[in-house]
Amino acid sequence: MQRLRVAILGTGFGRAVQAPAFLRHPGFELVAIAGSDGAKTRRVADELGVKGAYGDWRELLTRERPDLVSIVTPVYLHHDMMLGALAAGAHVHCEKPTAFDRHQARAMRDAALAAGKVAGINHEFRFLPARQLALEIVRAGGIGRPYRAEILGRYPIWNAAGPRAMNWLSDRERGGGIWGALGSHHTDLLRLMFGEPKSALASLRVDQPFRAPRAEGEAPGVATADDAATVHYAFANGVTALVDLQASAPYRWERFEVHGDGGVLRWDEAGYKLWRIVKDREPEELAIPERFALAPREGDLPLVAPFTLMVDKLHRAITAGEKLEPNFADDAVPVQCALDAARESSATGTRVAVEKA
């Protein structure tokens, strides 16, 4: 198996979720990691057994010349990092949300196409077994004509009793907000099921603006990025979808439902069990086919298992020329266009058409 040299930009999610998957894949060698804090980055690299540790991502690109760069940083850095990685001759994998806006996302897509490089977007939630089976059933007509989807999410990220400290996720100017963080995944799911959304009517809000102090004696931060989002999508085929997210709840809970005239599919946050509900019958748990099964390891964070599939797809795309799914042109840019339409709708108080990618 051809072995590729990969570098990760980012020491948070990159260290916790992406690094384990790259380290375990026989086709990748994790050669370097970069972060904004040089000392922390060295500690993380040592913990991972990675030789290269950089406080400057540009220096990493110049010195290491990796085959693949995985960008796992705050959103406002994605555009420059991706263009820099492509210019250095690397293939690129980027965390979601793709970019600050659709204009940046298109520029990133176009640069990857011009360079002839593989460009992936990390919508790894699509590999959760319940989502994969639900998508297959909907596409096969297993619940008849679909007409409605609902995604409800409650998260204790910024609950008033103990919110996280102020960071980029609470800063609108750096691309923060729960809509980008999770709305990107949910939009990706809905468009796979029903095609590209036609329009969005949205309310993005800061329901609980106070953030914990960064250190003892410091003043609390004040959020400018949304911690709540209610978005109503309309699709060309008549389907409508509601996404309602609240990140200052005192508990964590998610529910996904897809309604058709022949039944309803329902699954929860974990994404490993799927139920079909038909009128006048008890909910039926559907068996997950072996082709959709994941094998999470004890001690891993939940997203390591689906990201492991993403890593394998990246390797096959780079070494064997297989089409990568999800990718920038087909997935990242269309999702960003839908996210932007929701933001514009919230700002104007009107329904906004989703631009074509």
C-alpha angles and dihedrals in degrees: 000000000000110000118221127200111232131188127194122214106205135047102213116059087005091062097039102043113009102042095058091052095048092045092053097047112095091214096060136065113196100217104168147005130201131202140166092250110060096198093049091047091054090051092049092048091050091050090052095043091242118149101207120069121169137180089197119055092201090059089051091055092048097047103034103035093200123198091225131026120198112202111209103161139109112303098250090065098051098086098052093040094051094048089048093050092049091049088053090056099255132136111236138222116187134196120235142286085059100219146331089280144344093272091061090043092054091048090052092049093048092049091053092049092048091050093047091232133143110254119191132184120209103239089143093152087080088072094062106117098237092051093049094049093044090052092050092049094048093048091049093052093250093148095034118239109359114222108160142030129185129192118185123184132180120184133177093217098120103014110159091239092064118353124179118259120269111280139144092292089067094044117089092195090061096047098263129151139104091257092065094038098052105003087070092061093044093047089050090055095047095049091050089055102040109015127253115336113252099206144351135219110191150171115199112183147172101229097168108027101176120099127190119263114266091229139004111289095019123118119254118263124243119224123230097175122081120270092178132045134181111183129175116197126195120201130205092244092060097260117136127199136195123205114186119178129178118181099180096064121125092236142035121246137143133185130185123195132177116191125203133167087255100048147307133272118210134181137161139228098284091061097210100104130054129191131198116208122198125179115275093008134100115254110274120217109221122220113246110233117238091244089066097042121121127200108213115195123230110260095022123118110252096254095057091081097055091039088056088065089051090053092053091049090051092053094050092046093052099040103031103027094241115159110262118229120221098032139161102257099044100032119010098054097043091050091049090051090054093047090051092050090055091050092049091047091053092048095049101033091231138104109266128204116237111241119233114255 
